[in-house]
């Protein structure tokens, strides 16, 4: 994955997902997010970058993803919620 730099003037949409996880399942969630990001999210038109961050306590994680436009993700969310 590419390093994500968030700048308010870059014209990109930043999507941040925050997850709460049991410490013993953190690596499993990391693996699922990496796979989903590489297989699905990175193929969305306008995808720029994504990073996964874990807390030292192993109870929280975040995925920051940047897109050139919000349109593809809005379409994807609409599809998922209506499928």
Backbone torsions as a table, in degrees:
resi	resn	phi	psi	omega
1	UNK	NA	152.5	-179.3
2	UNK	-88.2	145.5	178.0
3	UNK	-66.0	136.4	-178.8
4	UNK	-99.7	125.9	172.8
5	UNK	-116.8	122.9	-177.7
6	UNK	-99.0	118.5	177.5
7	UNK	-129.0	130.8	-178.4
8	UNK	-65.7	-16.5	-176.5
9	UNK	-102.1	5.0	-174.4
10	UNK	-85.2	-7.6	177.0
11	UNK	76.8	10.1	179.8
12	UNK	-96.6	154.2	171.9
13	UNK	-93.8	130.6	177.6
14	UNK	-109.3	125.9	178.5
15	UNK	-111.2	122.6	-178.9
16	UNK	-119.3	120.7	175.7
17	UNK	-105.5	132.0	178.0
18	UNK	-115.4	133.7	-176.7
19	UNK	-124.3	141.9	170.2
20	UNK	-105.8	132.6	-173.8
21	UNK	-143.2	148.0	172.6
22	UNK	-67.6	137.2	-176.1
23	UNK	-51.2	-36.4	-177.9
24	UNK	-73.1	-10.8	179.4
25	UNK	-110.0	4.8	-176.3
26	UNK	-60.8	-46.6	-178.5
27	UNK	-63.2	-36.8	176.8
28	UNK	-61.3	-43.3	177.9
29	UNK	-66.6	-39.4	175.5
30	UNK	-56.4	-47.4	-178.8
31	UNK	-62.0	-42.4	179.4
32	UNK	-64.7	-44.2	-179.4
33	UNK	-66.6	-40.8	177.4
34	UNK	-61.2	-45.6	-179.6
35	UNK	-63.0	-47.6	-179.5
36	UNK	-63.6	-39.0	179.9
37	UNK	-66.3	-44.5	-177.9
38	UNK	-72.2	-39.9	-176.0
39	UNK	-84.0	-32.1	-172.5
40	UNK	-116.3	-61.5	-171.2
41	UNK	-63.0	-38.8	-177.8
42	UNK	-68.3	-12.9	179.7
43	UNK	-95.8	-3.7	177.6
44	UNK	-68.6	132.5	177.9
45	UNK	-55.5	133.1	-179.8
46	UNK	90.5	-0.4	178.2
47	UNK	-59.6	133.4	178.9
48	UNK	-112.4	-52.9	-177.0
49	UNK	-164.7	166.3	175.2
50	UNK	-154.0	146.0	175.6
51	UNK	-139.7	147.0	176.8
52	UNK	-114.5	132.2	-178.1
53	UNK	-122.8	138.5	177.8
54	UNK	-119.0	147.8	177.5
55	UNK	-80.6	154.5	178.0
56	UNK	-61.8	-31.4	-179.7
57	UNK	-76.4	-8.2	179.0
58	UNK	66.5	19.4	-178.6
59	UNK	-109.3	-10.1	179.4
60	UNK	-136.5	150.1	176.9
61	UNK	-143.1	157.8	175.3
62	UNK	-140.7	145.9	171.8
63	UNK	-121.2	122.0	175.5
64	UNK	-105.6	124.0	-178.5
65	UNK	-128.8	140.4	178.6
66	UNK	-117.6	139.5	178.1
67	UNK	-128.5	149.6	178.4
68	UNK	-70.2	-20.9	-178.3
69	UNK	-150.9	152.0	177.3
70	UNK	-83.1	-13.2	-175.1
71	UNK	-58.2	-48.0	-178.2
72	UNK	-61.8	-40.1	-177.3
73	UNK	-72.1	-35.1	176.7
74	UNK	-63.1	-41.9	177.2
75	UNK	-63.8	-41.8	-179.7
76	UNK	-65.0	-45.2	179.4
77	UNK	-62.9	-42.5	178.5
78	UNK	-61.7	-41.2	179.2
79	UNK	-64.0	-46.6	-177.7
80	UNK	-62.3	-41.7	-177.5
81	UNK	-75.3	-17.3	-179.1
82	UNK	-112.3	2.8	-178.7
83	UNK	-79.3	NA	NA
